[in-house]
């Protein structure tokens, strides 16, 4: 046994200092840590999120609905996980799992909480009758791929992304293990996209919106540092073409900006309350670049 081999104790205990890049935000218990009410804007939909891949899914859905002419105006409030907003009492009331995104639909007689990004996508798709077929095999195929993404992405983000980019120390075994799985998943997508424009068939859907922020951005070199080079994502030509098609959609470009608190200031719209905010309230325009 090498000196680097870990021997698990008989009973696990929480080491608060041993969590890598996100040690300060992770804990083995649920529930709120402090009282904090959430703001409420004037629109029917109140979104509380951050522009991580799971957050971007829902941002894109809202912007696509608006582009398609639906009355889907929303207020998007930034949840700063570094500040612990996700474990404030108001957020935990909406999502007991304390993960973004979470939403309150106030369009009906009583507010409805919706959490988990896939659930939010389905809720909005069904409410507006958009980006999800109403019935039959086409609907099932979209849901197949939505569920595929929800089950597969933890291997990409929490597995490969964590050990390759965020873990405090790099070890060959976990990086190889999850790189293999990430490449297998890319191959799944590449084979499916060989003879169709969108992942579930001829129509752009919530399945594409769910998968793209994870696998599309990875293929385009926007995730986990040099991961695209490490995983040779250019070899997945069908995935690359699909990723570029989605990337070129104006609603997607806007969705990537909403609740973004990192990267180029001109691409950060930390809160979104009106379409005009994209032109007037990005960080470069309001005088903030941190």
C-alpha positions as CSV (number, residue, x, y, z in Angstrom):
1,X,0.0,0.0,0.0
2,X,1.5,3.3,-1.0
3,X,1.8,6.2,1.4
4,X,-0.8,8.0,-0.7
5,X,-3.4,5.3,-0.3
6,X,-6.3,6.3,1.9
7,X,-7.5,3.8,4.6
8,X,-11.1,4.7,5.5
9,X,-11.9,4.8,9.2
10,X,-14.5,2.5,10.6
11,X,-16.9,5.5,11.0
12,X,-16.7,8.6,8.8
13,X,-16.5,12.0,10.4
14,X,-16.7,15.4,8.7
15,X,-13.4,17.1,8.1
16,X,-14.4,20.7,7.3
17,X,-11.0,21.6,5.9
18,X,-10.9,18.8,3.4
19,X,-13.3,19.7,0.6
20,X,-11.3,21.3,-2.2
21,X,-12.5,24.3,-4.0
22,X,-16.0,24.1,-2.5
23,X,-15.2,23.1,1.1
24,X,-16.9,26.2,2.5
25,X,-20.2,25.4,0.8
26,X,-20.5,21.6,1.4
27,X,-21.8,20.0,4.5
28,X,-23.3,16.6,5.4
29,X,-26.5,18.0,6.9
30,X,-29.6,19.7,5.4
31,X,-31.8,22.6,6.5
32,X,-31.2,26.3,6.8
33,X,-28.2,27.8,8.7
34,X,-29.7,31.3,9.0
35,X,-32.9,33.3,8.5
36,X,-33.1,35.1,5.2
37,X,-36.1,36.0,3.2
38,X,-36.0,35.9,-0.6
39,X,-36.9,38.9,-2.7
40,X,-40.1,38.9,-4.8
41,X,-40.4,40.8,-8.1
42,X,-43.4,41.8,-10.1
43,X,-43.4,39.0,-12.7
44,X,-45.3,35.7,-12.5
45,X,-42.2,33.6,-12.2
46,X,-39.5,34.1,-9.6
47,X,-36.3,32.4,-10.3
48,X,-33.5,32.0,-7.7
49,X,-30.4,30.7,-9.3
50,X,-26.8,31.0,-10.4
51,X,-25.3,30.5,-13.9
52,X,-23.9,27.1,-13.3
53,X,-24.8,24.5,-15.9
54,X,-28.0,23.6,-14.0
55,X,-28.9,27.2,-13.7
56,X,-28.3,28.0,-17.4
57,X,-30.8,25.3,-18.4
58,X,-33.7,27.2,-16.9
59,X,-32.4,30.6,-18.0
60,X,-32.3,29.4,-21.6
61,X,-35.8,28.0,-21.3
62,X,-37.2,31.3,-20.1
63,X,-35.4,33.2,-22.9
64,X,-36.5,30.7,-25.5
65,X,-40.1,31.0,-24.4
66,X,-39.9,34.8,-24.6
67,X,-38.3,34.6,-28.0
68,X,-41.2,32.4,-29.1
69,X,-43.7,35.0,-28.1
70,X,-45.0,33.4,-24.8
71,X,-45.9,35.5,-21.8
72,X,-43.1,34.1,-19.7
73,X,-41.6,37.2,-18.1
74,X,-39.6,36.4,-15.0
75,X,-37.5,37.9,-12.3
76,X,-34.1,36.2,-11.8
77,X,-32.4,36.7,-8.5
78,X,-28.8,35.7,-7.8
79,X,-28.1,33.0,-5.3
80,X,-24.6,33.5,-4.1
81,X,-23.5,30.1,-2.9
82,X,-20.2,31.5,-1.6
83,X,-22.2,33.6,0.7
84,X,-24.5,30.8,1.7
85,X,-27.7,32.1,0.1
86,X,-28.7,28.5,-0.7
87,X,-28.9,27.6,3.0
88,X,-30.9,30.7,4.0
89,X,-34.4,29.9,5.3
90,X,-36.2,31.4,2.4
91,X,-34.4,29.4,-0.2
92,X,-34.6,26.2,1.8
93,X,-38.4,26.7,2.0
94,X,-38.5,26.5,-1.8
95,X,-35.8,23.8,-2.2
96,X,-35.2,21.6,0.9
97,X,-32.2,20.2,-1.0
98,X,-30.5,23.7,-1.0
99,X,-29.4,23.5,-4.6
100,X,-30.0,25.9,-7.5
101,X,-32.1,26.5,-9.5
102,X,-35.4,26.9,-7.6
103,X,-38.5,28.8,-8.8
104,X,-41.8,30.0,-7.5
105,X,-44.6,30.0,-10.0
106,X,-47.0,32.8,-8.9
107,X,-49.1,32.8,-12.0
108,X,-52.0,30.9,-10.4
109,X,-54.2,31.4,-7.4
110,X,-51.5,29.9,-5.1
111,X,-47.7,30.0,-5.4
112,X,-46.2,26.8,-6.5
113,X,-42.6,25.9,-5.6
114,X,-40.6,24.1,-8.3
115,X,-37.1,22.7,-7.7
116,X,-34.7,20.5,-9.6
117,X,-33.8,21.9,-13.0
118,X,-35.4,19.1,-14.9
119,X,-38.7,19.6,-13.0
120,X,-38.6,23.3,-13.8
121,X,-38.1,22.6,-17.5
122,X,-41.0,20.2,-17.6
123,X,-43.2,22.6,-15.5
124,X,-42.6,25.4,-17.9
125,X,-42.9,23.3,-21.0
126,X,-46.2,21.9,-20.0
127,X,-47.5,25.3,-18.8
128,X,-46.8,26.9,-22.2
129,X,-47.1,23.9,-24.4
130,X,-43.6,24.5,-25.8
131,X,-40.4,22.5,-26.4
132,X,-42.0,19.3,-25.2
133,X,-44.4,17.3,-27.4
134,X,-47.9,16.9,-25.8
135,X,-48.0,13.1,-26.1
136,X,-46.8,10.0,-27.8
137,X,-43.4,8.6,-28.7
138,X,-42.0,12.1,-29.4
139,X,-42.7,13.2,-25.9
140,X,-41.3,10.1,-24.4
141,X,-38.1,10.5,-26.4
142,X,-37.6,14.1,-25.1
143,X,-38.1,12.8,-21.5
144,X,-35.7,9.9,-22.1
145,X,-33.0,12.4,-22.9
146,X,-33.9,14.8,-20.1
147,X,-33.6,12.0,-17.6
148,X,-30.4,10.8,-19.2
149,X,-28.9,14.2,-18.6
150,X,-30.1,14.4,-15.0
151,X,-28.6,11.0,-14.3
152,X,-25.4,11.4,-16.3
153,X,-24.2,14.9,-15.5
154,X,-23.1,14.1,-11.9
155,X,-20.4,11.8,-13.4
156,X,-19.3,14.7,-15.5
157,X,-19.4,17.5,-13.0
158,X,-19.1,15.9,-9.6
159,X,-16.9,13.1,-11.0
160,X,-14.6,14.2,-13.8
161,X,-14.9,18.0,-13.2
162,X,-14.2,17.7,-9.5
163,X,-11.2,15.4,-9.7
164,X,-9.7,17.0,-12.8
165,X,-10.2,20.7,-11.9
166,X,-11.3,21.2,-8.3
167,X,-9.9,18.6,-6.0
168,X,-7.1,19.8,-3.7
169,X,-4.8,17.1,-5.0
170,X,-4.7,15.2,-8.4
171,X,-4.8,11.4,-8.4
172,X,-4.6,9.2,-11.5
173,X,-7.3,6.7,-10.6
174,X,-10.3,9.0,-10.1
175,X,-9.4,11.2,-13.0
176,X,-9.0,8.2,-15.3
177,X,-12.2,6.6,-14.0
178,X,-14.3,9.7,-14.7
179,X,-12.5,10.7,-17.9
180,X,-13.5,7.3,-19.3
181,X,-17.1,7.8,-18.3
182,X,-17.2,11.4,-19.6
183,X,-15.8,10.2,-23.0
184,X,-18.4,7.3,-23.0
185,X,-21.2,9.8,-22.5
186,X,-19.8,12.1,-25.3
187,X,-19.8,9.0,-27.5
188,X,-23.4,8.3,-26.6
189,X,-24.4,11.8,-27.7
190,X,-22.2,11.7,-30.8
191,X,-23.8,8.5,-32.1
192,X,-27.3,9.8,-31.5
193,X,-26.6,13.1,-33.2
194,X,-25.2,11.4,-36.3
195,X,-28.4,11.5,-38.2
196,X,-30.5,14.2,-36.5
197,X,-30.3,17.9,-35.8
198,X,-31.5,17.8,-32.2
199,X,-31.0,15.1,-29.5
200,X,-34.6,13.9,-29.4
201,X,-35.3,14.2,-33.1
202,X,-36.4,16.9,-35.5
203,X,-37.4,19.5,-33.0
204,X,-35.3,21.6,-30.5
205,X,-36.6,20.7,-27.0
206,X,-36.0,20.9,-23.3
207,X,-33.7,17.9,-23.7
208,X,-31.3,20.0,-25.8
209,X,-31.6,22.8,-23.2
210,X,-30.7,20.4,-20.4
211,X,-27.8,18.7,-22.1
212,X,-26.1,21.6,-23.8
213,X,-24.9,23.6,-20.7
214,X,-23.0,20.5,-19.5
215,X,-21.8,18.7,-22.6
216,X,-22.1,21.5,-25.2
217,X,-20.0,23.9,-23.1
218,X,-17.5,21.1,-22.4
219,X,-17.1,20.4,-26.1
220,X,-16.7,24.1,-26.8
221,X,-13.9,24.4,-24.3
222,X,-15.7,26.4,-21.6
223,X,-15.6,23.9,-18.7
224,X,-13.0,22.7,-16.3
225,X,-10.0,24.5,-17.7
226,X,-8.2,22.5,-20.4
227,X,-10.8,19.6,-20.2
228,X,-11.8,19.9,-23.9
229,X,-8.2,19.2,-24.9
230,X,-7.7,16.5,-22.3
231,X,-10.8,14.7,-23.5
232,X,-10.2,15.4,-27.2
233,X,-13.8,16.7,-27.6
234,X,-13.0,17.8,-31.1
235,X,-13.2,14.1,-32.1
236,X,-16.9,14.1,-31.4
237,X,-17.9,15.9,-34.6
238,X,-21.6,15.5,-34.3
239,X,-21.6,16.8,-30.7
240,X,-19.5,19.8,-31.8
241,X,-21.8,20.7,-34.6
242,X,-24.8,20.4,-32.3
243,X,-23.1,22.5,-29.6
244,X,-22.4,25.2,-32.1
245,X,-26.0,25.2,-33.4
246,X,-27.3,25.8,-30.0
247,X,-24.6,28.3,-29.1
248,X,-25.6,30.4,-32.0
249,X,-29.2,30.9,-30.7
250,X,-29.7,34.4,-29.3
251,X,-31.9,33.1,-26.5
252,X,-29.0,30.8,-25.4
253,X,-26.5,33.7,-25.4
254,X,-28.9,35.6,-23.2
255,X,-29.5,32.6,-20.9
256,X,-25.8,32.2,-20.3
257,X,-25.6,35.7,-19.0
258,X,-28.5,35.6,-16.4
259,X,-27.4,35.2,-12.8
260,X,-23.8,35.1,-13.9
261,X,-21.3,36.4,-11.3
262,X,-18.0,35.4,-12.9
263,X,-16.2,35.8,-16.2
264,X,-16.2,38.9,-18.4
265,X,-18.2,41.8,-16.9
266,X,-20.1,42.4,-20.2
267,X,-21.5,38.8,-19.9
268,X,-22.6,39.1,-16.3
269,X,-26.3,40.0,-15.7
270,X,-26.5,39.2,-12.1
271,X,-30.2,40.0,-11.8
272,X,-32.7,40.0,-14.6
273,X,-36.1,41.7,-14.4
274,X,-36.7,42.9,-17.9
275,X,-35.4,42.3,-21.5
276,X,-33.8,45.7,-21.5
277,X,-31.5,44.6,-18.6
278,X,-29.2,42.9,-21.1
279,X,-28.4,46.2,-22.7
280,X,-28.3,48.4,-19.5
281,X,-27.4,46.3,-16.4
282,X,-24.5,44.0,-17.2
283,X,-21.6,44.4,-14.8
284,X,-19.5,46.5,-17.3
285,X,-22.4,49.0,-17.6
286,X,-23.2,49.4,-13.9
287,X,-19.6,49.9,-12.9
288,X,-18.8,46.6,-11.3
289,X,-16.2,44.1,-12.5
290,X,-15.6,41.9,-9.5
